[in-house]
Amino acid sequence: MGLVISRPGAKPQPFHMDGPHLKSWPAEFQAQAEAGAASNGTLPIHALNVFIPLIDFKFEHGATELVPGSHDLHVGRALDIEIARQAELLEARQGMADSDSYSDSDGDKGGGGGGG
């Protein structure tokens, strides 16, 4: 499960996926899904996205856009890789922020080693 919170004044989000494309799942599952889809050309249902606005849904508050057919785009793997890369950068930044604000009694930064 995931959650996105947009605060007042936040920058617009770029187009993104709320989950991985079915075609980027492990090969054994993908093969089963495609075999089952051979009869009608569609893949099985595998996700449900729910949007619940907690304020009035107005143009002034920003738009939420769903792109029909995007669940079957073949660029999914490239987008997954880019999203993973950005997540790693954010985690690295968070780690740097955490280590700058913490030091143990010996003056060592971070949370490793040492005893005493």
C-alpha positions as CSV (number, residue, x, y, z in Angstrom):
1,M,0.0,0.0,0.0
2,G,1.2,3.5,-0.7
3,L,0.2,7.0,0.2
4,V,0.8,10.4,-1.4
5,I,0.2,13.6,0.5
6,S,0.3,16.9,-1.4
7,R,0.7,19.9,0.9
8,P,-0.5,23.4,0.1
9,G,2.0,25.1,-2.2
10,A,3.7,21.9,-3.2
11,K,5.3,21.6,-6.7
12,P,3.3,19.6,-9.3
13,Q,4.3,16.0,-9.4
14,P,5.5,14.6,-12.8
15,F,3.7,11.7,-14.4
16,H,4.5,8.6,-12.4
17,M,3.4,5.1,-11.7
18,D,1.7,4.1,-8.5
19,G,3.2,0.6,-8.8
20,P,5.3,-1.5,-11.2
21,H,4.0,-2.5,-14.6
22,L,2.8,-6.1,-14.7
23,K,5.2,-6.7,-17.6
24,S,8.2,-5.9,-15.2
25,W,7.2,-8.6,-12.7
26,P,9.3,-11.8,-12.3
27,A,9.6,-13.9,-15.5
28,E,7.7,-16.9,-14.1
29,F,4.7,-14.8,-13.2
30,Q,4.8,-12.8,-16.4
31,A,4.9,-16.0,-18.5
32,Q,1.8,-17.3,-16.6
33,A,0.0,-14.0,-17.1
34,E,0.8,-13.8,-20.8
35,A,-0.3,-17.4,-21.3
36,G,-3.6,-16.6,-19.7
37,A,-4.0,-13.5,-21.8
38,A,-3.3,-15.2,-25.1
39,S,-7.0,-15.8,-25.8
40,N,-8.0,-12.1,-25.6
41,G,-4.8,-10.1,-25.6
42,T,-5.2,-8.6,-22.1
43,L,-3.3,-9.2,-19.0
44,P,-5.0,-10.2,-15.7
45,I,-6.2,-7.6,-13.2
46,H,-3.4,-7.1,-10.6
47,A,-3.9,-3.8,-8.9
48,L,-6.5,-1.4,-7.6
49,N,-5.8,2.4,-7.3
50,V,-8.1,4.4,-5.1
51,F,-8.1,8.2,-5.0
52,I,-9.7,9.8,-2.0
53,P,-9.5,13.7,-1.9
54,L,-9.7,15.0,1.6
55,I,-10.6,18.5,0.4
56,D,-12.9,19.8,-2.3
57,F,-11.8,18.5,-5.7
58,K,-11.3,21.8,-7.6
59,F,-9.1,22.9,-10.5
60,E,-7.4,25.4,-8.3
61,H,-6.1,22.6,-6.0
62,G,-4.3,20.9,-8.9
63,A,-5.2,18.1,-11.2
64,T,-5.1,14.4,-10.8
65,E,-4.8,12.7,-14.2
66,L,-5.2,9.0,-15.1
67,V,-3.8,8.0,-18.5
68,P,-5.9,5.3,-20.1
69,G,-3.8,2.4,-21.4
70,S,-0.7,3.5,-19.5
71,H,-0.8,0.2,-17.5
72,D,0.3,-1.5,-20.7
73,L,3.1,0.9,-21.7
74,H,6.4,-0.8,-22.7
75,V,8.4,2.0,-21.1
76,G,7.6,0.7,-17.6
77,R,10.9,-0.9,-16.9
78,A,12.8,2.3,-17.8
79,L,10.4,4.3,-15.5
80,D,10.9,1.7,-12.7
81,I,14.7,2.1,-13.1
82,E,14.5,5.9,-13.0
83,I,12.1,5.9,-9.9
84,A,14.5,3.5,-8.1
85,R,17.5,5.8,-8.9
86,Q,15.7,8.8,-7.5
87,A,14.7,6.8,-4.4
88,E,18.3,5.9,-3.8
89,L,19.3,9.6,-4.1
90,L,16.7,10.6,-1.6
91,E,17.8,7.8,0.8
92,A,21.4,9.0,0.5
93,R,20.4,12.6,1.2
94,Q,18.4,11.4,4.2
95,G,21.3,9.4,5.5
96,M,23.6,12.4,5.2
97,A,21.1,14.6,7.1
98,D,20.8,11.9,9.8
99,S,24.6,11.6,10.2
100,D,25.1,15.3,10.4
101,S,22.6,15.7,13.3
102,Y,23.8,12.7,15.3
103,S,27.0,12.0,17.1
104,D,27.7,9.5,19.9
105,S,29.5,10.3,23.2
106,D,32.9,9.8,21.5
107,G,32.1,12.4,18.9
108,D,31.8,9.8,16.1
109,K,29.1,10.6,13.6
110,G,26.7,8.0,12.4
111,G,25.5,4.9,14.1
112,G,28.2,2.3,13.7
113,G,30.9,0.5,15.6
114,G,32.8,1.5,18.6
115,G,31.9,0.6,22.1
116,G,33.0,1.7,25.3
